Protein backbone atom coordinates (compact mmCIF):
# COMPACT_ATOMS: atom_id res chain seq x y z
CA UNK A 1 0.00 0.00 0.00
CA UNK A 2 1.45 3.33 -1.03
CA UNK A 3 -0.02 6.64 -0.07
CA UNK A 4 1.22 10.10 -0.82
CA UNK A 5 1.92 12.54 1.95
CA UNK A 6 -0.39 15.47 1.35
CA UNK A 7 1.24 17.84 3.80
CA UNK A 8 4.80 18.87 4.59
CA UNK A 9 6.46 16.87 7.37
CA UNK A 10 6.30 19.61 9.99
CA UNK A 11 5.06 19.72 13.58
CA UNK A 12 2.13 21.87 12.46
CA UNK A 13 0.96 19.14 10.09
CA UNK A 14 1.45 16.10 12.34
CA UNK A 15 -2.23 15.95 13.25
CA UNK A 16 -3.12 15.97 9.54
CA UNK A 17 -0.78 13.03 8.96
CA UNK A 18 -2.41 11.23 11.91
CA UNK A 19 -5.79 11.75 10.26
CA UNK A 20 -4.44 10.06 7.13
CA UNK A 21 -3.56 7.06 9.31
CA UNK A 22 -7.13 6.99 10.64
CA UNK A 23 -8.50 7.06 7.09
CA UNK A 24 -5.99 4.45 5.91
CA UNK A 25 -6.93 2.10 8.76
CA UNK A 26 -10.60 2.45 7.92
CA UNK A 27 -10.31 2.22 4.13
CA UNK A 28 -7.60 -0.41 3.73
CA UNK A 29 -7.80 -2.52 6.88
CA UNK A 30 -11.43 -2.04 8.02
CA UNK A 31 -10.01 -0.96 11.38
CA UNK A 32 -10.91 1.91 13.70
CA UNK A 33 -8.31 4.29 15.08
CA UNK A 34 -9.96 6.71 17.51
CA UNK A 35 -6.95 8.47 19.08
CA UNK A 36 -7.21 6.53 22.33
CA UNK A 37 -4.37 4.61 23.95
CA UNK A 38 -6.37 1.40 23.42
CA UNK A 39 -6.38 2.05 19.66
CA UNK A 40 -2.60 1.72 19.62
CA UNK A 41 -3.20 -2.02 19.80
CA UNK A 42 -5.01 -1.72 16.45
CA UNK A 43 -2.30 0.55 14.99
CA UNK A 44 0.36 -1.91 16.13
CA UNK A 45 -1.35 -4.69 14.17
CA UNK A 46 -1.40 -2.69 10.90
CA UNK A 47 1.63 -4.12 9.22
CA UNK A 48 2.97 -4.06 5.76
CA UNK A 49 4.04 -7.71 5.83
CA UNK A 50 6.90 -8.59 3.53
CA UNK A 51 7.86 -4.95 3.00
CA UNK A 52 10.76 -3.01 4.40
CA UNK A 53 10.74 0.51 5.81
CA UNK A 54 11.56 2.11 2.50
CA UNK A 55 8.77 0.32 0.65
CA UNK A 56 6.21 1.25 3.32
CA UNK A 57 7.64 4.68 4.12
CA UNK A 58 4.49 6.78 3.82
CA UNK A 59 2.35 4.31 5.76
CA UNK A 60 4.90 4.10 8.55
CA UNK A 61 5.24 7.87 8.65
CA UNK A 62 1.50 8.45 9.14
CA UNK A 63 1.27 5.61 11.68
CA UNK A 64 4.13 7.22 13.59
CA UNK A 65 2.24 10.51 13.50
CA UNK A 66 -0.82 8.68 14.79
CA UNK A 67 1.17 7.26 17.71
CA UNK A 68 2.58 10.70 18.42
CA UNK A 69 -0.80 12.38 18.22
CA UNK A 70 -2.21 9.95 20.79
CA UNK A 71 0.72 10.95 23.00
CA UNK A 72 0.08 14.64 22.39
CA UNK A 73 -3.63 14.40 23.18
CA UNK A 74 -3.48 11.96 26.08
CA UNK A 75 -0.20 12.92 27.75
CA UNK A 76 -0.26 16.65 27.24
CA UNK A 77 2.56 16.72 24.75
CA UNK A 78 3.31 18.81 21.70
CA UNK A 79 4.92 18.18 18.35
CA UNK A 80 8.21 20.03 18.05
CA UNK A 81 10.94 20.26 15.45
CA UNK A 82 13.52 17.61 16.25
CA UNK A 83 16.30 20.20 16.12
CA UNK A 84 14.65 22.02 19.03
CA UNK A 85 14.37 18.90 21.19
CA UNK A 86 16.60 16.66 23.29
CA UNK A 87 16.58 14.26 20.31
CA UNK A 88 18.48 16.73 18.13
CA UNK A 89 21.24 14.77 16.45
CA UNK A 90 19.64 11.46 17.48
CA UNK A 91 16.44 11.20 15.46
CA UNK A 92 16.55 11.63 11.69
CA UNK A 93 12.85 12.58 11.60
CA UNK A 94 11.82 16.22 11.30
CA UNK A 95 9.56 16.20 14.35
CA UNK A 96 9.16 14.47 17.70
CA UNK A 97 6.75 14.64 20.62
CA UNK A 98 7.85 16.65 23.64
CA UNK A 99 6.12 16.02 26.95
CA UNK A 100 5.72 18.49 29.80
CA UNK A 101 8.35 16.65 31.83
CA UNK A 102 10.99 17.63 29.26
CA UNK A 103 11.25 14.19 27.66
CA UNK A 104 11.11 13.79 23.89
CA UNK A 105 9.72 10.79 22.03
CA UNK A 106 10.48 9.67 18.49
CA UNK A 107 7.03 8.32 17.57
CA UNK A 108 7.74 8.26 13.83
CA UNK A 109 10.99 6.39 14.35
CA UNK A 110 9.15 3.95 16.61
CA UNK A 111 6.74 3.02 13.80
CA UNK A 112 9.69 2.24 11.53
CA UNK A 113 11.47 0.25 14.23
CA UNK A 114 8.26 -1.72 14.83
CA UNK A 115 8.33 -2.94 11.23
CA UNK A 116 12.07 -3.52 11.13
CA UNK A 117 12.63 -5.07 14.58
CA UNK A 118 9.28 -6.66 15.41
CA UNK A 119 7.61 -7.36 18.73
CA UNK A 120 10.26 -5.67 20.88
CA UNK A 121 9.02 -2.35 19.49
CA UNK A 122 5.37 -2.78 20.55
CA UNK A 123 3.54 0.56 20.18
CA UNK A 124 1.25 0.30 23.25
CA UNK A 125 4.31 -0.37 25.45
CA UNK A 126 6.01 2.72 24.04
CA UNK A 127 3.00 4.82 24.98
CA UNK A 128 2.90 3.26 28.45
CA UNK A 129 6.59 4.05 28.98
CA UNK A 130 6.02 7.67 27.97
CA UNK A 131 2.99 7.90 30.26
CA UNK A 132 5.00 6.50 33.18
CA UNK A 133 7.83 8.92 32.44
CA UNK A 134 5.42 11.82 32.67
CA UNK A 135 4.03 10.60 35.99
CA UNK A 136 7.56 10.27 37.42
CA UNK A 137 8.58 13.67 36.11
CA UNK A 138 11.56 12.08 34.42
CA UNK A 139 13.57 13.62 31.64
CA UNK A 140 14.44 10.61 29.54
CA UNK A 141 14.43 10.63 25.77
CA UNK A 142 13.35 7.81 23.51
Secondary structure, 3 states (H helix, E strand, C coil): CCCCCCCCCCHHHHHHHHHHHHHHHHHHHCCCCCCCCCHHHHHHHCCCCCCCCCCCHHHHHHHHHHHHHHHHHHHCCEEEEHHHCCCCCCCCCCEEEECCCCCEECHHHHHHHHHHHHHHHCHHHHHHHHHHHHHHCCCCEC
